[in-house]
């Protein structure tokens, strides 16, 4: 069972930046990792994903503002968020997948979530 631990959430003013981190307990069974979020009274939505080979993809709502990256040696994926708006307020979840499919709503493993709050 892969365990994912997120960190880096918090409170930031609109226009600010945050970086989220997610460390996986192992990587043997993982071919892709990504980030999802669930805002107040909203369904969970996919945000960004990256494969072990470095292929990336982003939701249209964050493209140009968020950057996903990974450190394979550390089994860690990052989400650098810039230009944050109150609409980005959500619990952000790290996810890992056995298959290298980035933008599907499902994942095989989930982190516990980290809160990101953007004040106006």
N, CA, C and O of each residue as an XYZ file, in Angstrom:
480
protein
N       0.839     -1.192      0.000
C       0.000      0.000      0.000
C       0.880      1.250      0.000
O       1.698      1.438      0.901
N       0.711      2.099     -1.008
C       1.488      3.330     -1.094
C       0.860      4.380     -0.184
O      -0.353      4.588     -0.201
N       1.686      5.024      0.594
C       1.208      6.118      1.449
C       1.740      7.438      0.910
O       2.904      7.549      0.526
N       0.866      8.427      0.891
C       1.213      9.747      0.388
C       1.035     10.767      1.502
O       0.013     10.778      2.189
N       2.018     11.608      1.673
C       1.969     12.617      2.725
C       2.189     13.989      2.094
O       3.236     14.254      1.503
N       1.189     14.854      2.229
C       1.276     16.201      1.665
C       1.726     17.194      2.721
O       1.570     16.973      3.922
N       2.283     18.282      2.246
C       2.624     19.395      3.118
C       2.652     20.673      2.291
O       2.691     20.628      1.061
N       2.631     21.807      2.974
C       2.794     23.072      2.282
C       1.556     23.928      2.150
O       1.640     25.047      1.644
N       0.424     23.444      2.583
C      -0.769     24.264      2.496
C      -0.725     25.402      3.490
O       0.173     25.478      4.329
N      -1.708     26.292      3.388
C      -1.765     27.394      4.320
C      -2.644     28.513      3.813
O      -3.431     28.343      2.882
N      -2.490     29.663      4.448
C      -3.266     30.853      4.108
C      -2.375     31.829      3.354
O      -1.251     32.106      3.771
N      -2.878     32.342      2.255
C      -2.100     33.275      1.447
C      -3.054     34.321      0.873
O      -4.235     34.045      0.659
N      -2.545     35.494      0.631
C      -3.350     36.549      0.031
C      -3.447     36.349     -1.476
O      -2.587     35.725     -2.097
N      -4.491     36.882     -2.032
C      -4.674     36.807     -3.481
C      -3.452     37.376     -4.181
O      -2.914     38.412     -3.793
N      -3.031     36.674     -5.217
C      -1.835     37.060     -5.941
C      -0.579     36.409     -5.434
O       0.469     36.491     -6.075
N      -0.667     35.762     -4.291
C       0.493     35.138     -3.683
C       0.798     33.763     -4.248
O       0.165     33.297     -5.195
N       1.788     33.130     -3.637
C       2.263     31.824     -4.102
C       2.377     30.852     -2.937
O       2.564     31.248     -1.787
N       2.262     29.586     -3.261
C       2.487     28.504     -2.308
C       3.080     27.327     -3.064
O       2.868     27.178     -4.268
N       3.822     26.497     -2.351
C       4.302     25.257     -2.946
C       3.857     24.086     -2.083
O       4.129     24.033     -0.884
N       3.183     23.171     -2.707
C       2.775     21.942     -2.048
C       3.767     20.833     -2.372
O       4.330     20.776     -3.465
N       3.965     19.955     -1.394
C       4.835     18.793     -1.590
C       4.066     17.532     -1.235
O       3.170     17.544     -0.392
N       4.435     16.453     -1.892
C       3.815     15.168     -1.609
C       4.889     14.096     -1.727
O       5.510     13.931     -2.778
N       5.095     13.379     -0.644
C       6.086     12.312     -0.636
C       5.388     10.967     -0.612
O       4.457     10.745      0.161
N       5.854     10.073     -1.470
C       5.302      8.728     -1.543
C       6.210      7.750     -0.802
O       7.433      7.886     -0.805
N       5.583      6.763     -0.168
C       6.355      5.803      0.620
C       7.161      4.861     -0.264
O       8.177      4.319      0.170
N       6.717      4.663     -1.492
C       7.461      3.859     -2.454
C       7.004      4.244     -3.857
O       5.980      4.902     -4.037
N       7.770      3.827     -4.825
C       7.455      4.240     -6.194
C       7.385      3.092     -7.179
O       7.145      3.304     -8.368
N       7.592      1.880     -6.697
C       7.667      0.742     -7.607
C       6.397      0.590     -8.415
O       6.447      0.299     -9.610
N       5.257      0.786     -7.771
C       3.990      0.539     -8.447
C       3.367      1.803     -9.025
O       2.236      1.763     -9.509
N       4.078      2.919     -8.983
C       3.518      4.196     -9.426
C       4.136      4.609    -10.753
O       5.353      4.543    -10.927
N       3.276      5.044    -11.704
C       3.792      5.557    -12.965
C       3.425      7.024    -13.163
O       3.944      7.679    -14.067
N       2.532      7.540    -12.319
C       2.140      8.941    -12.431
C       1.652      9.436    -11.080
O       1.139      8.671    -10.263
N       1.824     10.728    -10.867
C       1.304     11.365     -9.667
C       0.619     12.668    -10.064
O       0.876     13.228    -11.129
N      -0.234     13.121     -9.203
C      -0.948     14.339     -9.546
C      -1.571     14.997     -8.344
O      -1.459     14.527     -7.211
N      -2.229     16.096     -8.625
C      -2.918     16.860     -7.603
C      -4.377     17.065     -8.002
O      -4.702     17.306     -9.165
N      -5.228     16.961     -7.010
C      -6.639     17.233     -7.158
C      -7.025     18.235     -6.070
O      -6.273     18.457     -5.122
N      -8.189     18.826     -6.218
C      -8.656     19.727     -5.178
C     -10.174     19.675     -5.060
O     -10.890     19.359     -6.010
N     -10.629     19.993     -3.868
C     -12.064     20.064     -3.616
C     -12.353     21.316     -2.814
O     -11.991     21.425     -1.642
N     -13.011     22.258     -3.469
C     -13.377     23.498     -2.815
C     -14.685     23.386     -2.072
O     -15.374     22.369     -2.165
N     -15.032     24.419     -1.339
C     -16.299     24.415     -0.595
C     -17.474     24.182     -1.545
O     -17.561     24.822     -2.593
N     -18.343     23.303     -1.197
C     -19.551     22.958     -1.953
C     -19.238     22.636     -3.415
O     -20.071     22.876     -4.289
N     -18.055     22.099     -3.690
C     -17.682     21.712     -5.036
C     -17.277     20.247     -5.059
O     -16.916     19.668     -4.034
N     -17.344     19.664     -6.245
C     -16.837     18.307     -6.397
C     -15.324     18.342     -6.545
O     -14.743     19.349     -6.949
N     -14.706     17.224     -6.212
C     -13.264     17.143     -6.391
C     -12.934     17.232     -7.877
O     -13.600     16.629     -8.718
N     -11.897     17.993     -8.177
C     -11.490     18.157     -9.568
C      -9.994     17.924     -9.704
O      -9.209     18.201     -8.797
N      -9.637     17.418    -10.848
C      -8.226     17.207    -11.168
C      -7.571     18.549    -11.453
O      -8.175     19.423    -12.075
N      -6.329     18.712    -10.997
C      -5.609     19.974    -11.155
C      -4.408     19.820    -12.083
O      -4.254     20.577    -13.041
N      -3.565     18.842    -11.796
C      -2.337     18.679    -12.579
C      -1.807     17.274    -12.375
O      -2.088     16.632    -11.363
N      -1.034     16.800    -13.349
C      -0.441     15.479    -13.241
C       0.892     15.415    -13.938
O       1.191     16.219    -14.821
N       1.704     14.431    -13.524
C       3.016     14.244    -14.132
C       3.334     12.758    -14.113
O       3.094     12.074    -13.118
N       3.877     12.262    -15.224
C       4.279     10.864    -15.293
C       5.727     10.711    -14.842
O       6.448     11.697    -14.684
N       6.141      9.466    -14.639
C       7.539      9.224    -14.273
C       8.481      9.715    -15.365
O       9.631     10.060    -15.092
N       8.002      9.744    -16.575
C       8.831     10.208    -17.675
C       8.834     11.723    -17.820
O       9.523     12.255    -18.690
N       8.083     12.419    -16.992
C       8.107     13.877    -17.008
C       7.010     14.536    -17.826
O       6.965     15.762    -17.924
N       6.126     13.741    -18.414
C       5.021     14.347    -19.168
C       4.059     15.003    -18.189
O       3.688     14.405    -17.179
N       3.661     16.224    -18.487
C       2.803     17.011    -17.593
C       1.509     17.399    -18.293
O       1.428     17.465    -19.520
N       0.511     17.651    -17.472
C      -0.721     18.202    -17.998
C      -1.407     18.971    -16.884
O      -1.224     18.674    -15.703
N      -2.207     19.973    -17.276
C      -2.842     20.848    -16.310
C      -4.301     21.081    -16.667
O      -4.681     21.053    -17.837
N      -5.092     21.307    -15.664
C      -6.455     21.758    -15.902
C      -6.408     23.176    -16.461
O      -5.515     23.954    -16.127
N      -7.360     23.500    -17.301
C      -7.376     24.824    -17.914
C      -7.413     25.936    -16.870
O      -6.863     27.015    -17.092
N      -8.050     25.683    -15.750
C      -8.216     26.719    -14.726
C      -6.903     27.107    -14.046
O      -6.824     28.162    -13.418
N      -5.878     26.268    -14.163
C      -4.607     26.561    -13.494
C      -3.442     26.689    -14.468
O      -2.329     27.029    -14.068
N      -3.694     26.422    -15.722
C      -2.622     26.461    -16.716
C      -2.003     27.855    -16.762
O      -2.707     28.864    -16.820
N      -0.683     27.889    -16.734
C       0.032     29.153    -16.738
C       0.284     29.729    -15.355
O       1.076     30.659    -15.204
N      -0.386     29.181    -14.339
C      -0.188     29.664    -12.969
C       0.427     28.603    -12.071
O       1.193     28.929    -11.164
N       0.104     27.342    -12.309
C       0.615     26.247    -11.485
C       1.651     25.454    -12.275
O       1.563     25.328    -13.497
N       2.623     24.927    -11.557
C       3.644     24.080    -12.175
C       3.834     22.837    -11.328
O       4.083     22.922    -10.126
N       3.716     21.690    -11.961
C       3.952     20.430    -11.276
C       5.337     19.917    -11.643
O       5.767     20.026    -12.791
N       6.022     19.362    -10.667
C       7.351     18.802    -10.918
C       7.546     17.609     -9.986
O       6.762     17.379     -9.065
N       8.607     16.862    -10.250
C       8.862     15.696     -9.407
C      10.346     15.498     -9.199
O      11.170     15.882    -10.029
N      10.665     14.892     -8.079
C      12.029     14.482     -7.768
C      11.964     12.969     -7.592
O      11.555     12.471     -6.544
N      12.369     12.255     -8.619
C      12.262     10.805     -8.580
C      13.086     10.174     -7.477
O      12.678      9.172     -6.890
N      14.228     10.745     -7.195
C      15.101     10.192     -6.156
C      14.451     10.264     -4.780
O      14.728      9.439     -3.909
N      13.590     11.252     -4.592
C      12.925     11.436     -3.305
C      11.480     10.935     -3.311
O      10.786     11.044     -2.300
N      11.024     10.393     -4.424
C       9.624      9.968     -4.547
C       8.678     11.107     -4.162
O       7.682     10.897     -3.469
N       8.999     12.285     -4.612
C       8.256     13.475     -4.203
C       7.777     14.246     -5.421
O       8.496     14.384     -6.410
N       6.563     14.741     -5.335
C       6.010     15.592     -6.374
C       5.644     16.928     -5.744
O       5.238     16.998     -4.584
N       5.796     17.982     -6.532
C       5.549     19.326     -6.042
C       4.482     20.009     -6.894
O       4.294     19.676     -8.064
N       3.801     20.952     -6.294
C       2.895     21.805     -7.038
C       3.202     23.250     -6.637
O       2.870     23.694     -5.538
N       3.837     23.958     -7.549
C       4.126     25.367     -7.320
C       2.939     26.159     -7.833
O       2.584     26.075     -9.009
N       2.331     26.925     -6.950
C       1.134     27.682     -7.298
C       1.438     29.171     -7.213
O       1.956     29.650     -6.205
N       1.117     29.888     -8.262
C       1.337     31.325     -8.301
C       0.062     32.016     -8.785
O      -0.833     31.382     -9.346
N       0.001     33.314     -8.557
C      -1.175     34.044     -8.991
C      -2.456     33.516     -8.384
O      -3.488     33.449     -9.051
N      -2.390     33.142     -7.122
C      -3.545     32.502     -6.482
C      -4.710     33.472     -6.340
O      -4.527     34.665     -6.098
N      -5.898     32.933     -6.496
C      -7.135     33.697     -6.329
C      -8.010     32.986     -5.307
O      -7.777     31.817     -5.002
N      -9.014     33.678     -4.776
C      -9.911     33.007     -3.821
C     -10.570     31.754     -4.402
O     -10.945     30.850     -3.655
N     -10.711     31.697     -5.721
C     -11.314     30.516     -6.349
C     -10.408     29.291     -6.242
O     -10.858     28.169     -6.477
N      -9.164     29.488     -5.897
C      -8.240     28.360     -5.707
C      -8.350     27.773     -4.301
O      -7.726     26.754     -4.006
N      -9.121     28.395     -3.449
C      -9.299     27.883     -2.095
C      -9.920     26.494     -2.138
O     -10.985     26.291     -2.722
N      -9.240     25.545     -1.514
C      -9.695     24.155     -1.565
C      -8.792     23.297     -0.691
O      -7.731     23.730     -0.242
N      -9.242     22.075     -0.464
C      -8.348     21.056      0.069
C      -7.676     20.399     -1.128
O      -8.342     19.918     -2.045
N      -6.376     20.386     -1.106
C      -5.603     19.825     -2.210
C      -5.128     18.426     -1.820
O      -4.553     18.211     -0.752
N      -5.389     17.492     -2.721
C      -5.040     16.095     -2.481
C      -3.986     15.636     -3.471
O      -4.083     15.888     -4.672
N      -2.996     14.972     -2.951
C      -2.014     14.297     -3.790
C      -2.557     12.922     -4.147
O      -3.239     12.286     -3.344
N      -2.251     12.472     -5.351
C      -2.721     11.171     -5.791
C      -1.633     10.474     -6.592
O      -0.795     11.121     -7.220
N      -1.657      9.166     -6.560
C      -0.707      8.370     -7.327
C      -1.461      7.305     -8.108
O      -2.485      6.786     -7.665
N      -0.930      6.995     -9.275
C      -1.617      6.074    -10.169
C      -0.679      4.989    -10.658
O       0.515      5.216    -10.852
N      -1.241      3.801    -10.853
C      -0.456      2.686    -11.413
C      -0.293      2.854    -12.917
O       0.685      2.383    -13.498
N      -1.256      3.528    -13.546
C      -1.171      3.750    -14.985
C      -0.847      5.216    -15.254
O      -1.271      6.089    -14.498
N      -0.094      5.499    -16.331
C       0.325      6.878    -16.620
C      -0.762      7.696    -17.314
O      -0.550      8.221    -18.407
N      -1.923      7.799    -16.674
C      -3.033      8.579    -17.209
C      -3.218      9.772    -16.296
O      -3.451      9.609    -15.098
N      -3.117     10.967    -16.848
C      -2.988     12.135    -15.994
C      -4.299     12.772    -15.560
O      -4.442     13.148    -14.396
N      -5.243     12.900    -16.456
C      -6.376     13.785    -16.189
C      -7.688     13.060    -15.918
O      -8.765     13.600    -16.170
N      -7.599     11.856    -15.413
C      -8.821     11.140    -15.042
C      -9.188     11.464    -13.598
O      -8.322     11.846    -12.811
N     -10.460     11.313    -13.245
C     -10.887     11.666    -11.887
C     -10.478     10.648    -10.831
O     -10.567     10.925     -9.635
N     -10.039      9.493    -11.256
C      -9.715      8.444    -10.295
C      -8.217      8.265    -10.122
O      -7.422      8.571    -11.011
N      -7.857      7.760     -8.951
C      -6.460      7.431     -8.674
C      -6.435      6.199     -7.778
O      -7.447      5.820     -7.187
N      -5.279      5.592     -7.690
C      -5.158      4.376     -6.900
C      -4.818      4.664     -5.446
O      -5.187      3.903     -4.553
N      -4.122      5.752     -5.214
C      -3.716      6.108     -3.858
C      -3.955      7.603     -3.650
O      -3.798      8.412     -4.565
N      -4.339      7.942     -2.421
C      -4.640      9.331     -2.093
C      -3.949      9.747     -0.804
O      -3.787      8.958      0.127
N      -3.546     11.017     -0.781
C      -3.060     11.589      0.453
C      -4.218     12.079      1.310
O      -5.381     11.966      0.925
N      -3.892     12.614      2.458
C      -4.936     13.024      3.391
C      -5.477     14.411      3.077
O      -6.522     14.798      3.600
N      -4.789     15.157      2.241
C      -5.238     16.488      1.869
C      -4.581     17.572      2.693
O      -4.247     17.375      3.861
N      -4.402     18.719      2.065
C      -3.851     19.882      2.747
C      -4.665     21.109      2.322
O      -4.958     21.296      1.142
N      -5.018     21.930      3.295
C      -5.888     23.067      3.028
C      -5.098     24.241      2.464
O      -4.047     24.618      2.982
N      -5.631     24.802      1.397
C      -5.110     26.045      0.828
C      -6.237     27.064      0.869
O      -7.314     26.839      0.317
N      -5.981     28.178      1.524
C      -6.976     29.239      1.624
C      -6.377     30.524      1.081
O      -5.313     30.968      1.512
N      -7.085     31.111      0.124
C      -6.626     32.340     -0.498
C      -7.599     33.454     -0.119
O      -8.787     33.392     -0.436
N      -7.085     34.457      0.555
C      -7.919     35.570      0.986
C      -7.880     36.687     -0.046
O      -6.876     36.894     -0.728
N      -8.993     37.399     -0.142
C      -9.077     38.483     -1.134
C      -8.603     39.808     -0.552
O      -8.607     40.824     -1.247
